[in-house]
Amino acid sequence: MPNTECCNDTNHSTQTRDEYVTGKMRQHTRFYKKIFQLLYTLNDFLLGLWFLIGSIFFYFEPLKTWGVTLFVIASLQFVLKPTIRLIHEIDAKRYYGRKYDEEIRNT
């Protein structure tokens, strides 16, 4: 259950911008966590699959180039996962900060 004391949209006079954004991020995280958890699990599964297939391809000389290609793709996915998480976090904090500023101006 959300913390209504911190996150109540009509309670801006008693909370700082940081408290507002933090509360909204808690709500946001709970909502999006299921979606992102599914995406992260799918990504992890594909990473394992690419590395497994790439490793098997190394046993066969004509497939070594494809094996290296799969290793590169999997390595890019390793970099992509935390990058997506970081961009999402920064974007959401900016969004809720702007929303707080707009609501303060409108009160």
C-alpha positions as CSV (number, residue, x, y, z in Angstrom):
1,M,0.0,0.0,0.0
2,P,1.5,3.4,-0.9
3,N,2.7,5.8,1.7
4,T,0.0,8.5,1.4
5,E,1.6,10.8,3.8
6,C,4.6,11.2,1.5
7,C,3.0,10.7,-1.8
8,N,-0.3,12.5,-1.5
9,D,-0.4,14.9,-4.5
10,T,-2.3,17.6,-2.4
11,N,0.3,17.6,0.4
12,H,3.1,19.7,-1.3
13,S,3.3,22.3,1.4
14,T,4.6,19.8,3.9
15,Q,7.1,17.9,1.8
16,T,10.2,18.9,-0.1
17,R,10.7,18.4,-3.8
18,D,13.1,15.5,-3.0
19,E,10.5,13.9,-0.7
20,Y,7.8,14.2,-3.3
21,V,10.1,12.7,-6.1
22,T,11.3,9.9,-3.8
23,G,7.7,9.0,-2.9
24,K,6.6,9.0,-6.5
25,M,9.6,6.9,-7.5
26,R,8.6,4.3,-4.9
27,Q,5.1,4.1,-6.5
28,H,6.6,4.1,-10.0
29,T,9.1,1.4,-9.1
30,R,6.4,-0.9,-7.7
31,F,4.3,-0.4,-10.9
32,Y,7.0,-0.9,-13.4
33,K,9.1,-3.5,-11.6
34,K,7.0,-6.4,-12.9
35,I,7.4,-5.3,-16.5
36,F,11.1,-4.7,-16.2
37,Q,11.6,-7.9,-14.3
38,L,10.1,-9.8,-17.2
39,L,12.3,-7.9,-19.7
40,Y,15.5,-8.5,-17.5
41,T,14.7,-12.2,-17.3
42,L,14.1,-12.5,-21.0
43,N,17.4,-10.6,-21.6
44,D,19.3,-12.9,-19.2
45,F,17.8,-16.0,-20.9
46,L,18.9,-14.7,-24.3
47,L,22.4,-13.8,-23.0
48,G,22.8,-17.4,-21.8
49,L,21.5,-18.8,-25.0
50,W,23.8,-16.7,-27.2
51,F,26.8,-17.7,-25.1
52,L,25.8,-21.4,-25.1
53,I,25.3,-21.4,-28.9
54,G,28.5,-19.4,-29.5
55,S,30.5,-21.8,-27.4
56,I,29.1,-24.8,-29.3
57,F,29.9,-23.0,-32.6
58,F,33.6,-22.8,-31.5
59,Y,33.8,-26.6,-31.8
60,F,33.2,-26.3,-35.6
61,E,35.7,-24.3,-37.6
62,P,33.2,-23.0,-40.2
63,L,30.9,-21.7,-37.4
64,K,33.6,-19.8,-35.3
65,T,32.8,-16.5,-36.9
66,W,29.1,-16.9,-36.0
67,G,30.2,-17.9,-32.5
68,V,32.2,-14.7,-32.1
69,T,29.3,-12.7,-33.4
70,L,27.0,-14.2,-30.8
71,F,29.5,-13.4,-28.1
72,V,29.6,-9.8,-29.2
73,I,25.8,-9.6,-29.3
74,A,25.6,-11.0,-25.8
75,S,28.3,-8.6,-24.5
76,L,26.3,-5.7,-25.9
77,Q,23.3,-7.0,-24.0
78,F,25.4,-7.0,-20.8
79,V,26.0,-3.3,-21.3
80,L,22.5,-2.5,-22.4
81,K,20.7,-3.9,-19.3
82,P,22.2,-1.4,-16.8
83,T,22.1,1.4,-19.3
84,I,18.3,1.0,-19.8
85,R,17.8,0.8,-16.0
86,L,19.9,4.0,-15.5
87,I,18.1,6.0,-18.3
88,H,14.7,4.9,-17.0
89,E,15.6,6.0,-13.4
90,I,17.0,9.4,-14.5
91,D,14.1,10.1,-16.8
92,A,11.4,9.1,-14.2
93,K,13.1,11.4,-11.6
94,R,13.2,14.3,-14.0
95,Y,9.5,13.7,-14.9
96,Y,8.4,13.7,-11.2
97,G,10.5,16.7,-10.4
98,R,8.9,18.7,-13.2
99,K,5.5,17.4,-12.1
100,Y,6.2,18.6,-8.6
101,D,7.3,22.0,-9.9
102,E,4.2,22.4,-12.0
103,E,1.9,21.4,-9.2
104,I,3.6,23.9,-6.8
105,R,3.2,26.7,-9.4
106,N,-0.5,25.8,-9.8
107,T,-1.3,26.0,-6.0
